[in-house]
Amino acid sequence: QARGETLFFLFHTTGKMPKKGKNQQESINSRLALVMKSGKYTLGYKSTLKTLRSGKSKLVIICNTCPPLRKSEIEYYAMLAKTSVHHYAGNNVDLGTACGKYFRVASLSITDPGDSDIIRTQPGEA
């Protein structure tokens, strides 16, 4: 009861929901870095759809600046392939940086997590 009132108060006074903190973001970033080092992945919209169609994808990560039509198409393919989707909290520049690349990444598909536990942990909590 008290937590709900606090959330309502924070939302009512600031106009937005309280942030979950950077721990969640740092957690997914560190897991993503481990996937980049030891796992298999494909970066980009076209290759993400290819891995989803072939059934090789284990997890799909989409940035928050991905266009809505493209995002819904990826989500639809993921739903058909029974693959989980994680909506990355940062934009495409942040996702590219988290992957250790110097370019923007709107979506990526993880086919083999390697040493990372990014698939085993629930993407919503990661």
DSSP file (Angstrom, degrees, kcal/mol; ACC not computed):
  #  RESIDUE AA STRUCTURE BP1 BP2  ACC     N-H-->O    O-->H-N    N-H-->O    O-->H-N    TCO  KAPPA ALPHA  PHI   PSI    X-CA   Y-CA   Z-CA
    1    1 A Q     >        0   0    0      0, 0.0     4,-1.9     0, 0.0     5,-0.2   0.000 360.0 360.0 360.0 -49.2    0.0    0.0    0.0
    2    2 A A  H  >  +     0   0    0      1,-0.2     4,-2.3     2,-0.2     5,-0.1   0.879 360.0  52.9 -66.1 -38.0    2.7    2.5    1.0
    3    3 A R  H  > S+     0   0    0      2,-0.2     4,-2.7     1,-0.2    -1,-0.2   0.911 107.9  51.2 -64.4 -41.7    4.9    1.7   -2.0
    4    4 A G  H  > S+     0   0    0      1,-0.2     4,-2.4     2,-0.2    -1,-0.2   0.895 110.4  48.9 -61.4 -40.9    1.9    2.4   -4.4
    5    5 A E  H  X S+     0   0    0     -4,-1.9     4,-2.6     2,-0.2    -1,-0.2   0.898 111.0  50.6 -65.8 -39.4    1.3    5.7   -2.7
    6    6 A T  H  X S+     0   0    0     -4,-2.3     4,-2.9     2,-0.2    -2,-0.2   0.923 110.9  48.2 -63.7 -44.8    4.9    6.6   -3.0
    7    7 A L  H  X S+     0   0    0     -4,-2.7     4,-2.7     1,-0.2     5,-0.2   0.911 112.4  49.2 -61.4 -42.1    5.0    5.7   -6.7
    8    8 A F  H  X S+     0   0    0     -4,-2.4     4,-3.0     2,-0.2    -2,-0.2   0.919 111.9  48.9 -63.4 -42.4    1.8    7.7   -7.3
    9    9 A F  H  X S+     0   0    0     -4,-2.6     4,-2.6     2,-0.2     5,-0.3   0.931 113.1  46.3 -63.1 -45.7    3.4   10.7   -5.4
   10   10 A L  H  X S+     0   0    0     -4,-2.9     4,-2.4     2,-0.2     6,-0.5   0.908 116.4  45.2 -62.8 -41.7    6.6   10.5   -7.4
   11   11 A F  H  X S+     0   0    0     -4,-2.7     4,-1.9    -5,-0.2    -2,-0.2   0.905 114.6  48.7 -67.7 -40.9    4.7   10.2  -10.7
   12   12 A H  H  < S+     0   0    0     -4,-3.0    -2,-0.2    -5,-0.2    -1,-0.2   0.885 117.8  38.9 -68.4 -38.9    2.3   12.9   -9.7
   13   13 A T  H  < S+     0   0    0     -4,-2.6    -2,-0.2    -5,-0.2    -1,-0.2   0.883 128.8  28.5 -81.2 -39.3    5.0   15.4   -8.7
   14   14 A T  H  < S-     0   0    0     -4,-2.4    -3,-0.2    -5,-0.3    -2,-0.2   0.720  95.6-129.1 -97.2 -22.0    7.7   14.7  -11.3
   15   15 A G  S  < S+     0   0    0     -4,-1.9     2,-0.3    -5,-0.4    -4,-0.2   0.467  79.9  72.4  87.5   1.0    5.4   13.6  -14.2
   16   16 A K  S    S-     0   0    0     -6,-0.5    -2,-0.2     3,-0.0    -1,-0.2  -0.979  87.8 -94.9-145.3 159.1    7.5   10.4  -14.8
   17   17 A M        -     0   0    0     -2,-0.3     3,-0.1     1,-0.1    -9,-0.0  -0.373  51.3 -95.6 -70.5 149.0    8.0    7.1  -13.1
   18   18 A P        -     0   0    0      0, 0.0    -1,-0.1     0, 0.0     2,-0.1  -0.375  46.8-105.3 -64.8 145.4   11.1    6.7  -10.8
   19   19 A K        -     0   0    0      1,-0.1     3,-0.1    -3,-0.1    -3,-0.0  -0.367  13.4-134.4 -73.7 150.7   14.1    5.3  -12.5
   20   20 A K        -     0   0    0      1,-0.2     4,-0.2    -3,-0.1     3,-0.2   0.599  54.0-112.8 -79.5 -11.3   15.1    1.7  -11.8
   21   21 A G     >  -     0   0    0      1,-0.1     4,-0.6     2,-0.1     3,-0.4  -0.213  24.7 -80.9 100.8 166.9   18.7    2.7  -11.4
   22   22 A K  H  > S+     0   0    0      1,-0.2     4,-3.0     2,-0.2     5,-0.3   0.586 110.3  82.8 -84.7  -9.6   21.9    2.1  -13.4
   23   23 A N  H  > S+     0   0    0      1,-0.2     4,-2.2     2,-0.2    -1,-0.2   0.916  91.8  49.3 -59.6 -42.3   22.5   -1.3  -11.8
   24   24 A Q  H  > S+     0   0    0     -3,-0.4     4,-2.0     2,-0.2    -1,-0.2   0.913 113.8  45.6 -62.8 -43.2   20.1   -2.9  -14.3
   25   25 A Q  H  X S+     0   0    0     -4,-0.6     4,-2.3     1,-0.2    -2,-0.2   0.913 113.1  49.0 -67.8 -43.4   21.8   -1.2  -17.2
   26   26 A E  H  X S+     0   0    0     -4,-3.0     4,-2.4     1,-0.2    -1,-0.2   0.858 109.0  55.1 -64.2 -34.5   25.3   -2.0  -16.0
   27   27 A S  H  X S+     0   0    0     -4,-2.2     4,-2.0    -5,-0.3    -2,-0.2   0.940 111.0  42.0 -64.9 -48.1   24.2   -5.6  -15.5
   28   28 A I  H  X S+     0   0    0     -4,-2.0     4,-2.4     1,-0.2    -2,-0.2   0.869 114.1  54.1 -68.1 -34.7   23.0   -6.1  -19.1
   29   29 A N  H  X S+     0   0    0     -4,-2.3     4,-2.2     2,-0.2    -2,-0.2   0.912 109.3  46.3 -65.2 -42.6   26.0   -4.2  -20.4
   30   30 A S  H  X S+     0   0    0     -4,-2.4     4,-1.6     2,-0.2    -1,-0.2   0.891 114.2  48.0 -68.7 -38.1   28.5   -6.5  -18.6
   31   31 A R  H  X S+     0   0    0     -4,-2.0     4,-1.9     2,-0.2    -2,-0.2   0.890 111.5  51.1 -66.4 -38.5   26.6   -9.6  -19.8
   32   32 A L  H  X S+     0   0    0     -4,-2.4     4,-2.4     1,-0.2    -2,-0.2   0.885 107.1  53.2 -65.9 -39.2   26.6   -8.1  -23.4
   33   33 A A  H  X S+     0   0    0     -4,-2.2     4,-1.5     1,-0.2    -1,-0.2   0.878 108.5  50.4 -62.7 -37.7   30.3   -7.5  -23.2
   34   34 A L  H  X S+     0   0    0     -4,-1.6     4,-2.7     2,-0.2     5,-0.4   0.872 109.1  51.2 -68.9 -36.9   30.9  -11.1  -22.2
   35   35 A V  H  X S+     0   0    0     -4,-1.9     4,-2.7     1,-0.2    -2,-0.2   0.918 108.5  52.1 -63.6 -42.9   28.7  -12.3  -25.1
   36   36 A M  H  < S+     0   0    0     -4,-2.4    -1,-0.2     1,-0.2    -2,-0.2   0.847 115.7  42.1 -61.9 -33.8   30.8  -10.2  -27.5
   37   37 A K  H  < S+     0   0    0     -4,-1.5    -2,-0.2    -5,-0.2    -1,-0.2   0.899 134.0  12.4 -80.5 -42.4   34.0  -11.7  -26.2
   38   38 A S  H  < S+     0   0    0     -4,-2.7    -3,-0.2    75,-0.2    -2,-0.2   0.526 114.2  62.7-119.0  -7.3   33.0  -15.4  -26.0
   39   39 A G  S  < S-     0   0    0     -4,-2.7     2,-0.4    -5,-0.4    -4,-0.0  -0.332  75.5-102.9-111.2-169.0   29.7  -15.9  -27.8
   40   40 A K  E     +A  112   0A   0     72,-2.7    72,-2.1    -2,-0.1    71,-1.6  -0.957  44.9 153.2-119.1 138.6   28.1  -15.7  -31.3
   41   41 A Y  E     -A  110   0A   0     -2,-0.4     2,-0.4    69,-0.2    69,-0.2  -0.968  32.1-138.5-154.7 163.0   25.9  -12.8  -32.3
   42   42 A T  E     -A  109   0A   0     67,-2.4    67,-2.6    -2,-0.3     2,-0.4  -0.999  17.3-146.7-130.6 138.2   24.7  -10.8  -35.3
   43   43 A L  E     +A  108   0A   0     -2,-0.4     4,-0.3    65,-0.2    65,-0.2  -0.822  53.3  36.8-104.0 140.7   24.3   -7.1  -35.4
   44   44 A G  S  > S-     0   0    0     63,-3.1     4,-1.5    -2,-0.4     5,-0.1  -0.168  83.4 -82.7 108.5 161.6   21.7   -5.3  -37.4
   45   45 A Y  H  > S+     0   0    0      2,-0.2     4,-2.2     1,-0.2     5,-0.2   0.929 119.2  47.1 -68.2 -50.4   18.1   -5.5  -38.5
   46   46 A K  H  > S+     0   0    0      1,-0.2     4,-2.0     2,-0.2    -1,-0.2   0.927 115.3  44.3 -62.6 -47.0   18.5   -7.8  -41.6
   47   47 A S  H  > S+     0   0    0     -4,-0.3     4,-2.3     2,-0.2    -1,-0.2   0.817 110.0  56.8 -71.0 -28.7   20.7  -10.3  -39.9
   48   48 A T  H  X S+     0   0    0     -4,-1.5     4,-2.0     2,-0.2    -1,-0.2   0.935 109.0  46.2 -64.0 -45.3   18.5  -10.4  -36.8
   49   49 A L  H  X S+     0   0    0     -4,-2.2     4,-2.6     2,-0.2    -2,-0.2   0.881 110.9  53.8 -63.5 -37.8   15.5  -11.3  -39.0
   50   50 A K  H  X S+     0   0    0     -4,-2.0     4,-2.2     1,-0.2    -2,-0.2   0.932 110.2  45.4 -62.5 -46.1   17.6  -14.0  -40.8
   51   51 A T  H  X>S+     0   0    0     -4,-2.3     5,-1.7     1,-0.2     6,-1.3   0.861 113.4  50.8 -67.4 -33.8   18.6  -15.6  -37.5
   52   52 A L  H  <5S+     0   0    0     -4,-2.0     3,-0.5     2,-0.2    -2,-0.2   0.918 111.2  47.8 -67.8 -42.8   15.0  -15.5  -36.3
   53   53 A R  H  <5S+     0   0    0     -4,-2.6    -2,-0.2     1,-0.2    -1,-0.2   0.873 113.1  47.8 -65.7 -36.7   13.7  -17.1  -39.5
   54   54 A S  H  <5S-     0   0    0     -4,-2.2    -1,-0.2    -5,-0.2    -2,-0.2   0.602 110.6-123.4 -80.8 -10.1   16.3  -19.8  -39.3
   55   55 A G  T  <5S+     0   0    0     -4,-0.7    -3,-0.2    -3,-0.5    -4,-0.1   0.644  79.3 116.2  80.9  14.7   15.5  -20.5  -35.7
   56   56 A K      < +     0   0    0     -5,-1.7    -4,-0.2    -6,-0.2     2,-0.1   0.695  44.3 103.1 -87.7 -20.2   19.1  -19.9  -34.5
   57   57 A S        +     0   0    0     -6,-1.3    54,-0.2     1,-0.1     3,-0.1  -0.401  39.3 177.1 -72.4 136.7   18.4  -16.9  -32.3
   58   58 A K  S    S+     0   0    0     52,-3.1    26,-0.9     1,-0.4     2,-0.3   0.715  72.7   8.4-103.8 -33.8   18.2  -17.3  -28.5
   59   59 A L  E     -cB  84 110A   0     51,-1.3    51,-3.1    24,-0.2     2,-0.4  -0.990  61.1-154.7-150.9 140.2   17.7  -13.6  -27.5
   60   60 A V  E     -cB  85 109A   0     24,-2.2    26,-3.2    -2,-0.3     2,-0.5  -0.964   7.9-161.8-117.6 134.2   17.0  -10.4  -29.4
   61   61 A I  E     -cB  86 108A   0     47,-2.7    47,-2.2    -2,-0.4     2,-0.4  -0.970   7.5-172.7-117.6 128.8   17.9   -7.0  -28.1
   62   62 A I  E     -cB  87 107A   0     24,-2.5    26,-2.9    -2,-0.5    45,-0.2  -0.966  18.7-131.0-122.3 134.3   16.3   -3.9  -29.5
   63   63 A C    >   -     0   0    0     43,-2.7     3,-0.9    -2,-0.4    28,-0.2  -0.309  25.3-113.1 -77.6 167.8   17.3   -0.3  -28.6
   64   64 A N  T 3  S+     0   0    0     26,-2.3    27,-0.2    24,-0.3    -1,-0.1   0.588 112.0  58.8 -81.2  -8.3   14.6    2.3  -27.7
   65   65 A T  T 3  S+     0   0    0     25,-0.3    -1,-0.2    41,-0.1    26,-0.1   0.350  73.6 122.9 -99.7   6.3   15.2    4.4  -30.8
   66   66 A C  S <  S-     0   0    0     -3,-0.9     5,-0.1    40,-0.2    -4,-0.0  -0.479  76.6 -99.9 -65.5 133.9   14.3    1.6  -33.2
   67   67 A P     >  -     0   0    0      0, 0.0     4,-2.8     0, 0.0     5,-0.2  -0.248  29.6-120.2 -57.7 143.1   11.4    2.7  -35.5
   68   68 A P  H  > S+     0   0    0      0, 0.0     4,-2.6     0, 0.0     5,-0.2   0.850 110.3  50.4 -56.5 -40.4    8.0    1.3  -34.3
   69   69 A L  H  > S+     0   0    0      2,-0.2     4,-1.9     1,-0.2     5,-0.1   0.925 114.1  44.7 -65.0 -43.8    7.3   -0.7  -37.5
   70   70 A R  H  > S+     0   0    0      2,-0.2     4,-2.3     1,-0.2    -1,-0.2   0.898 113.3  51.5 -65.4 -42.0   10.7   -2.3  -37.5
   71   71 A K  H  X S+     0   0    0     -4,-2.8     4,-2.4     1,-0.2    -2,-0.2   0.914 110.7  47.3 -62.4 -44.5   10.4   -3.1  -33.7
   72   72 A S  H  X S+     0   0    0     -4,-2.6     4,-2.2    -5,-0.2    -1,-0.2   0.848 110.3  53.3 -68.4 -32.7    7.0   -4.7  -34.1
   73   73 A E  H  X S+     0   0    0     -4,-1.9     4,-2.4     2,-0.2    -2,-0.2   0.928 110.8  46.0 -66.2 -44.3    8.3   -6.8  -37.1
   74   74 A I  H  X S+     0   0    0     -4,-2.3     4,-2.4     1,-0.2    -2,-0.2   0.918 113.1  50.3 -62.4 -43.4   11.2   -8.1  -35.0
   75   75 A E  H  X S+     0   0    0     -4,-2.4     4,-2.3     2,-0.2    -1,-0.2   0.878 109.7  51.2 -63.1 -37.8    8.9   -8.8  -32.1
   76   76 A Y  H  X S+     0   0    0     -4,-2.2     4,-2.1     2,-0.2    -2,-0.2   0.937 111.5  46.1 -65.5 -46.7    6.5  -10.7  -34.4
   77   77 A Y  H  X S+     0   0    0     -4,-2.4     4,-2.1     1,-0.2    -2,-0.2   0.890 113.0  51.2 -61.3 -39.4    9.3  -12.9  -35.8
   78   78 A A  H  X>S+     0   0    0     -4,-2.4     5,-2.9     2,-0.2     4,-0.5   0.881 107.7  52.2 -65.8 -38.6   10.6  -13.5  -32.3
   79   79 A M  H ><5S+     0   0    0     -4,-2.3     3,-0.7     3,-0.2    -1,-0.2   0.910 111.1  47.1 -63.8 -42.0    7.1  -14.5  -31.1
   80   80 A L  H 3<5S+     0   0    0     -4,-2.1    -2,-0.2     1,-0.2    -1,-0.2   0.870 115.4  45.4 -65.9 -36.5    6.9  -17.0  -34.0
   81   81 A A  H 3<5S-     0   0    0     -4,-2.1    -1,-0.2    -5,-0.2    -2,-0.2   0.453 110.0-123.8 -85.8  -0.8   10.4  -18.3  -33.2
   82   82 A K  T <<5 +     0   0    0     -3,-0.7     2,-0.4    -4,-0.5    -3,-0.2   0.910  61.2 147.9  55.7  45.5    9.6  -18.4  -29.4
   83   83 A T      < -     0   0    0     -5,-2.9    -1,-0.2    -8,-0.1     2,-0.2  -0.889  48.4-118.5-110.7 140.4   12.6  -16.2  -28.8
   84   84 A S  E     -c   59   0A   0    -26,-0.9   -24,-2.2    -2,-0.4     2,-0.4  -0.491  23.3-149.1 -79.3 150.2   12.7  -13.7  -25.9
   85   85 A V  E     -c   60   0A   0    -26,-0.2     2,-0.5    -2,-0.2   -24,-0.2  -0.965   5.3-160.8-120.9 132.7   13.1  -10.0  -26.7
   86   86 A H  E     -c   61   0A   0    -26,-3.2   -24,-2.5    -2,-0.4     2,-0.9  -0.964  12.4-144.4-113.5 126.8   14.9   -7.5  -24.4
   87   87 A H  E     -c   62   0A   0     -2,-0.5   -24,-0.2   -26,-0.2     2,-0.1  -0.801  21.5-138.1 -90.8 108.7   14.1   -3.8  -24.9
   88   88 A Y        -     0   0    0    -26,-2.9   -24,-0.3    -2,-0.9     7,-0.1  -0.432   3.6-139.5 -68.6 136.2   17.4   -2.0  -24.3
   89   89 A A  S    S+     0   0    0     -2,-0.1    -1,-0.1   -26,-0.1     2,-0.1   0.741  78.7  67.1 -72.6 -23.3   16.9    1.1  -22.2
   90   90 A G  S    S-     0   0    0      1,-0.2   -26,-2.3   -65,-0.1   -25,-0.3  -0.320  87.4 -99.2 -92.7 176.7   19.5    3.2  -24.2
   91   91 A N     >  -     0   0    0    -28,-0.2     4,-2.2   -27,-0.2     5,-0.2  -0.159  48.2 -85.1 -84.5-174.3   19.5    4.5  -27.8
   92   92 A N  H  > S+     0   0    0      1,-0.2    13,-2.1     2,-0.2     4,-1.9   0.793 128.4  54.0 -67.7 -27.9   21.3    2.9  -30.7
   93   93 A V  H  > S+     0   0    0     11,-0.2     4,-2.2     2,-0.2    -1,-0.2   0.916 109.7  48.1 -68.8 -42.9   24.5    4.7  -29.9
   94   94 A D  H  > S+     0   0    0      2,-0.2     4,-2.5     1,-0.2    -2,-0.2   0.896 111.4  49.8 -63.2 -41.3   24.5    3.3  -26.4
   95   95 A L  H  X S+     0   0    0     -4,-2.2     4,-1.5     2,-0.2    -1,-0.2   0.897 110.3  50.4 -66.6 -39.6   23.7   -0.2  -27.6
   96   96 A G  H  <>S+     0   0    0     -4,-1.9     5,-2.8     2,-0.2     4,-0.2   0.905 111.9  47.9 -62.3 -41.9   26.6    0.0  -30.1
   97   97 A T  H ><5S+     0   0    0     -4,-2.2     3,-1.5     1,-0.2    -2,-0.2   0.894 108.3  54.3 -65.3 -41.1   28.9    1.2  -27.3
   98   98 A A  H 3<5S+     0   0    0     -4,-2.5    -1,-0.2     1,-0.3    -2,-0.2   0.811 106.8  52.6 -63.4 -29.3   27.7   -1.6  -25.0
   99   99 A C  T 3<5S-     0   0    0     -4,-1.5    -1,-0.3    -5,-0.2    -2,-0.2   0.510 119.7-113.6 -81.8  -4.5   28.6   -4.1  -27.8
  100  100 A G  T < 5S+     0   0    0     -3,-1.5     2,-0.3     1,-0.3    -3,-0.2   0.739  74.7 129.6  79.0  23.4   32.1   -2.5  -28.0
  101  101 A K      < -     0   0    0     -5,-2.8    -1,-0.3     2,-0.2    -2,-0.1  -0.727  61.5-137.5-109.2 159.8   31.6   -1.1  -31.4
  102  102 A Y  S    S+     0   0    0     -2,-0.3     2,-0.3    -3,-0.1    -5,-0.1   0.123  83.0  68.4-100.8  19.9   32.2    2.4  -32.8
  103  103 A F  S    S-     0   0    0     -7,-0.2     2,-0.2   -11,-0.1    -2,-0.2  -0.854  91.5 -87.4-131.9 169.8   28.9    2.4  -34.7
  104  104 A R        -     0   0    0     -2,-0.3     2,-0.4    -8,-0.1   -11,-0.2  -0.507  33.4-164.4 -79.9 144.2   25.2    2.5  -33.9
  105  105 A V        +     0   0    0    -13,-2.1   -10,-0.2    -2,-0.2    -9,-0.2  -0.973  13.6 177.8-131.4 116.9   23.3   -0.8  -33.4
  106  106 A A  S    S+     0   0    0     -2,-0.4   -43,-2.7     1,-0.3     2,-0.3   0.841  73.4   3.0 -86.3 -36.0   19.5   -0.8  -33.5
  107  107 A S  E     - B   0  62A   0    -45,-0.2   -63,-3.1   -15,-0.0     2,-0.3  -0.997  60.7-173.1-149.5 151.8   19.1   -4.5  -32.9
  108  108 A L  E     -AB  43  61A   0    -47,-2.2   -47,-2.7    -2,-0.3     2,-0.5  -0.992  13.1-146.1-144.9 152.3   21.1   -7.6  -32.3
  109  109 A S  E     -AB  42  60A   0    -67,-2.6   -67,-2.4    -2,-0.3     2,-0.7  -0.975   9.2-148.8-121.4 128.3   20.5  -11.3  -32.1
  110  110 A I  E     +AB  41  59A   0    -51,-3.1   -52,-3.1    -2,-0.5   -51,-1.3  -0.867  20.8 170.2 -98.4 117.8   22.4  -13.6  -29.8
  111  111 A T  E    S+     0   0A   0    -71,-1.6   -70,-0.2    -2,-0.7    -1,-0.2   0.761  76.5  18.3 -96.4 -31.2   22.8  -17.1  -31.3
  112  112 A D  E     -A   40   0A   0    -72,-2.1   -72,-2.7     1,-0.1    -1,-0.3  -0.929  63.7-158.7-141.8 116.0   25.3  -18.5  -28.7
  113  113 A P    >   -     0   0    0      0, 0.0     3,-1.6     0, 0.0     2,-0.3   0.680  24.2-165.7 -70.7 -16.1   25.7  -16.8  -25.3
  114  114 A G  T 3   -     0   0    0      1,-0.3   -75,-0.1   -76,-0.1   -79,-0.1  -0.508  67.5 -15.0  69.3-130.1   29.2  -18.2  -24.7
  115  115 A D  T 3  S+     0   0    0    -81,-0.4    -1,-0.3    -2,-0.3   -80,-0.1   0.552 114.5 103.4 -83.8  -8.4   30.2  -17.8  -21.1
  116  116 A S    <   -     0   0    0     -3,-1.6     3,-0.3   -82,-0.1     4,-0.2  -0.397  63.6-148.5 -78.6 151.6   27.5  -15.2  -20.4
  117  117 A D     >  +     0   0    0      1,-0.2     4,-2.3     2,-0.1    -1,-0.1  -0.041  61.3 121.5-103.4  30.0   24.3  -16.0  -18.4
  118  118 A I  T  4 S+     0   0    0      1,-0.2    -1,-0.2   -87,-0.2     8,-0.1   0.782  77.1  44.1 -65.6 -28.1   22.4  -13.4  -20.5
  119  119 A I  T  4 S+     0   0    0     -3,-0.3    -1,-0.2     1,-0.1    -2,-0.1   0.879 111.9  51.2 -83.0 -40.9   19.9  -16.1  -21.7
  120  120 A R  T  4 S+     0   0    0     -4,-0.2     2,-0.2     2,-0.1    -2,-0.2   0.884  99.5  72.2 -67.3 -39.0   19.4  -17.8  -18.3
  121  121 A T  S  < S-     0   0    0     -4,-2.3     5,-0.1     1,-0.1     0, 0.0  -0.546 103.6 -99.5 -75.6 143.9   18.7  -14.6  -16.5
  122  122 A Q    >>  -     0   0    0     -2,-0.2     4,-2.0     1,-0.2     3,-1.2  -0.459  26.9-134.4 -64.7 128.2   15.3  -13.2  -17.3
  123  123 A P  T 34 S+     0   0    0      0, 0.0    -1,-0.2     0, 0.0    -2,-0.1   0.804 104.2  58.6 -56.5 -30.8   15.8  -10.4  -19.9
  124  124 A G  T 34 S+     0   0    0      1,-0.2    -2,-0.1     2,-0.1   -38,-0.0   0.845 113.8  37.0 -67.2 -32.0   13.4   -8.1  -17.9
  125  125 A E  T <4        0   0    0     -3,-1.2    -1,-0.2     1,-0.2   -97,-0.1   0.730 360.0 360.0 -89.7 -24.6   15.6   -8.4  -14.8
  126  126 A A     <        0   0    0     -4,-2.0   -95,-0.2    -8,-0.1    -1,-0.2   0.490 360.0 360.0 -65.5 360.0   19.0   -8.4  -16.6
